[in-house]
Amino acid sequence: MSEIRQRPKIRACIFDMDGLLINSEDIYTEVTNSLLKEHGKPMLPWSVKADLQGRTGSEATARLLAWSQLPYSPEELYATFAERQKPLWKDTVPMPGAVDLLNKLKEKKVPLALATSSHRGNYLLKTAHLGHMFSLFDDANTVLGDDPRIPKGRGKPEPDIWLVALETLNAMLPDHLERIKPEECLVFEDGIPGLTGAKKAGCQVVWVPDPNLLELFEDTKHEIVGEWGEILPRLDALEFIKYGL
């Protein structure tokens, strides 16, 4: 019988953004399905979307193109999506429980970081009207998809973005405090590629999936989150005491 490892106490939290903190994944799906319909293609199934979530725009576009066979080059499709998405980003809203959880963590002085595959231009468009939420993350602890510290081709599901975000938190610790280890960091994600990267980084994870995604992976959900992982229906369902917060 395998020994059950004790869960380390959490000292920091890192958050994904799209589909976790804001409803931007719905906008991605809306724009994608609109273009697919124009070309007589089937709507985007969750079996495909699951593989796109959390990836950089160029990589997600390439994978979508391989599935859909739309009559575009990768560059043309990326530009088409960007043009159609841009006017919609001002309409993003917080996901249920997101602001409440962030405020509670901030009140408890838990170090917070943001790690999103969105590049800076999209990040600003998506968040400019949501200052009450994104002001809770220091600029130094906001790591974006085009951050030069993340090597090309090393976005989610690789661990790099999570480790860079953790390094920004450690850089702000007072000298007398021990550095935060990956296993003392709790990563919140809605997408499987991001969860995979966080586990590779050695972090504990909380998965807050869309119900359609959870249904698709019902049989393997516990393997997806791993030994110390947890699945929540919404962010404010987190039990602080479980993580020593």
Salt bridges, closest charged atoms under 4 A:
ASP16 OD1 - LYS156 NZ 2.89
ASP18 OD1 - LYS126 NZ 2.86
GLU25 OE1 - LYS49 NZ 2.67
GLU38 OE2 - ARG84 NH1 2.78
ASP51 OD1 - ARG55 NH2 2.89
ASP51 OD2 - ARG63 NH1 2.69
GLU59 OE2 - ARG55 NH1 2.99
GLU59 OE2 - ARG63 NE 3.32
ASP91 OD2 - LYS90 NZ 3.92
ASP100 OD2 - LYS104 NZ 3.34
ASP147 OD2 - ARG149 NH2 2.69
GLU158 OE1 - ARG154 NH1 3.39
GLU158 OE2 - LYS200 NZ 3.54
ASP160 OD1 - ARG154 NH2 2.92
GLU167 OE1 - ARG179 NH2 2.65
GLU178 OE2 - LYS181 NZ 2.57
GLU184 OE1 - ARG11 NH1 3.22
GLU189 OE2 - LYS156 NZ 2.95
GLU218 OE2 - LYS221 NZ 2.81
GLU227 OE1 - ARG5 NH2 2.84
GLU230 OE2 - LYS242 NZ 3.01
ASP236 OD1 - ARG234 NE 2.61
